[in-house]
Amino acid sequence: MIFIAGGTGFVGRHLLAALQGEGRSLRCLVRDEGKSKWVQDFGSDVVTGNISDAESLKGTMDGARTVVHLVGIIEEQGSDTFESVHVKGTENLVNEAIAAGVKHIFYQSALGADPDSPFAYLTTKAKAEVIVTSSGIDYTIFRPSLIVGEGDGFTERMKQLISLGPVVLVPGDGTARFQPFYIDDWCRAFHKVLAGGMERNRVYEIGGPEQLTYNEILQEILNVLDLQKTIIHLPMGLTRMSLPFMGLARSVASLLGREIPGVTADLLALLSRDNICATDSMEKFFGVKPIPFAEALRSFLK
Ligand SMILES: NC(=O)c1ccc[n+]([C@@H]2O[C@H](COP(=O)([O-])OP(=O)(O)OC[C@H]3O[C@@H](n4cnc5c(N)ncnc54)[C@H](OP(=O)(O)O)[C@@H]3O)[C@@H](O)[C@H]2O)c1
């Protein structure tokens, strides 16, 4: 049986769809009971729990051979901090996996995970990796760059930004590079891991076939949506200074039925740094030839 934590998220939903009908025994951890029916429709059993709460995980992995850990947050909210979800949450999951006699853990980290990173998102991903690698259980870790597909958080935020008016504001100069790749290609790589065709106890840094700047990514999204907008670059310092007013602007916008994407100082800084790896990573490791970004966008963005 495969135990999946984070199955209700963007990556998890696509993974469940990819595994559907393969006759595998699946069990998803769900923290919001409202999502149970949806997960069951994919042919998975459901258990309720929150990875930050060790008690809630007790017994949930009994009978599991593999644990797929896709839980992560990009923004801290209330008691859901990077430490409580990435670090404590991973510790709780791993302890329960050890108790249940799990044989293999898959952990989805992130490209740039580093204990010395200035960003809590990435330092806590690095801490979570150490918890997994020192668990004594065989592991596979993916460190992906940006993954795109139907419902991905990044493209949804970009669409909201684009829809705000005739101009699109870009924090900073937009020259940081990313390596976006399509969720179906991620699923193909994951399948190789699940099928046992990949060397265990390894960390795989993966990304798409092109290194694209934020400006190029934005332009490609505009192209696929067939929109022409003026792009205005805001000095990073000014964007940071305006952060306290963003919360107010979001509240007013939501009263008017509009949505302004949430932004934090960390998120802004993350978007202003390169997040890249080898352009042939997917082929080299998994024999998967990832489709170009524009083709991926055209397949799901209308
Ligand atoms: N998408 C990307 O481009 C990308 C790139 C690099 C790395 N990653 C990593 O890949 C993983 C999946 O990303 P994603 O885009 O699918 O994220 P997502 O859409 O935000 O999904 C996150 C998942 O984690 C669950 N979750 C959050 N906190 C939880 C908690 N305390 N207990 C139990 N479940 C919890 C969410 O459950 P609810 O449905 O209840 O909210 C959801 O199922 C994350 O670890 C992320 O850091 C993603």
PDBQT file of the ligand as one rigid body, heavy atoms in Angstrom, charges set to zero:
ROOT
HETATM    1  N1  LIG A 401       4.476  23.200  -7.263  1.00  0.00    +0.000 N 
HETATM    2  C1  LIG A 401       5.760  23.498  -7.452  1.00  0.00    +0.000 C 
HETATM    3  O1  LIG A 401       6.157  24.196  -8.404  1.00  0.00    +0.000 OA
HETATM    4  C2  LIG A 401       6.803  22.952  -6.488  1.00  0.00    +0.000 A 
HETATM    5  C3  LIG A 401       8.165  23.181  -6.764  1.00  0.00    +0.000 A 
HETATM    6  C4  LIG A 401       9.118  22.682  -5.865  1.00  0.00    +0.000 A 
HETATM    7  C5  LIG A 401       8.703  21.971  -4.741  1.00  0.00    +0.000 A 
HETATM    8  N2  LIG A 401       7.368  21.789  -4.508  1.00  0.00    +0.000 N 
HETATM    9  C6  LIG A 401       6.961  21.029  -3.312  1.00  0.00    +0.000 C 
HETATM   10  O2  LIG A 401       6.102  19.978  -3.734  1.00  0.00    +0.000 OA
HETATM   11  C7  LIG A 401       5.132  19.707  -2.719  1.00  0.00    +0.000 C 
HETATM   12  C8  LIG A 401       3.739  19.770  -3.339  1.00  0.00    +0.000 C 
HETATM   13  O3  LIG A 401       3.566  21.060  -3.908  1.00  0.00    +0.000 OA
HETATM   14  P1  LIG A 401       2.130  21.541  -4.405  1.00  0.00    +0.000 P 
HETATM   15  O4  LIG A 401       2.365  22.570  -5.436  1.00  0.00    +0.000 OA
HETATM   16  O5  LIG A 401       1.277  20.377  -4.695  1.00  0.00    +0.000 OA
HETATM   17  O6  LIG A 401       1.592  22.267  -3.079  1.00  0.00    +0.000 OA
HETATM   18  P2  LIG A 401       0.080  22.564  -2.675  1.00  0.00    +0.000 P 
HETATM   19  O7  LIG A 401      -0.797  22.568  -3.868  1.00  0.00    +0.000 OA
HETATM   20  O8  LIG A 401       0.112  23.783  -1.825  1.00  0.00    +0.000 OA
HETATM   21  O9  LIG A 401      -0.330  21.297  -1.772  1.00  0.00    +0.000 OA
HETATM   22  C9  LIG A 401       0.183  21.147  -0.487  1.00  0.00    +0.000 C 
HETATM   23  C10 LIG A 401      -0.437  19.903   0.128  1.00  0.00    +0.000 C 
HETATM   24  O10 LIG A 401       0.031  19.799   1.470  1.00  0.00    +0.000 OA
HETATM   25  C11 LIG A 401      -1.110  19.632   2.325  1.00  0.00    +0.000 C 
HETATM   26  N3  LIG A 401      -0.805  20.165   3.643  1.00  0.00    +0.000 N 
HETATM   27  C12 LIG A 401      -0.316  21.391   3.964  1.00  0.00    +0.000 A 
HETATM   28  N4  LIG A 401      -0.121  21.477   5.287  1.00  0.00    +0.000 NA
HETATM   29  C13 LIG A 401      -0.491  20.275   5.815  1.00  0.00    +0.000 A 
HETATM   30  C14 LIG A 401      -0.513  19.727   7.101  1.00  0.00    +0.000 A 
HETATM   31  N5  LIG A 401      -0.115  20.447   8.168  1.00  0.00    +0.000 N 
HETATM   32  N6  LIG A 401      -0.929  18.437   7.285  1.00  0.00    +0.000 NA
HETATM   33  C15 LIG A 401      -1.337  17.696   6.234  1.00  0.00    +0.000 A 
HETATM   34  N7  LIG A 401      -1.352  18.159   4.973  1.00  0.00    +0.000 NA
HETATM   35  C16 LIG A 401      -0.926  19.434   4.774  1.00  0.00    +0.000 A 
HETATM   36  C17 LIG A 401      -2.220  20.379   1.633  1.00  0.00    +0.000 C 
HETATM   37  O11 LIG A 401      -3.479  19.965   2.152  1.00  0.00    +0.000 OA
HETATM   38  P3  LIG A 401      -4.822  20.846   1.957  1.00  0.00    +0.000 P 
HETATM   39  O12 LIG A 401      -5.406  20.394   0.634  1.00  0.00    +0.000 OA
HETATM   40  O13 LIG A 401      -5.656  20.488   3.104  1.00  0.00    +0.000 OA
HETATM   41  O14 LIG A 401      -4.417  22.287   1.932  1.00  0.00    +0.000 OA
HETATM   42  C18 LIG A 401      -1.966  19.915   0.202  1.00  0.00    +0.000 C 
HETATM   43  O15 LIG A 401      -2.450  18.604   0.032  1.00  0.00    +0.000 OA
HETATM   44  C19 LIG A 401       5.376  20.744  -1.625  1.00  0.00    +0.000 C 
HETATM   45  O16 LIG A 401       6.180  20.161  -0.641  1.00  0.00    +0.000 OA
HETATM   46  C20 LIG A 401       6.148  21.848  -2.329  1.00  0.00    +0.000 C 
HETATM   47  O17 LIG A 401       6.995  22.553  -1.443  1.00  0.00    +0.000 OA
HETATM   48  C21 LIG A 401       6.404  22.263  -5.345  1.00  0.00    +0.000 A 
ENDROOT
TORSDOF 0
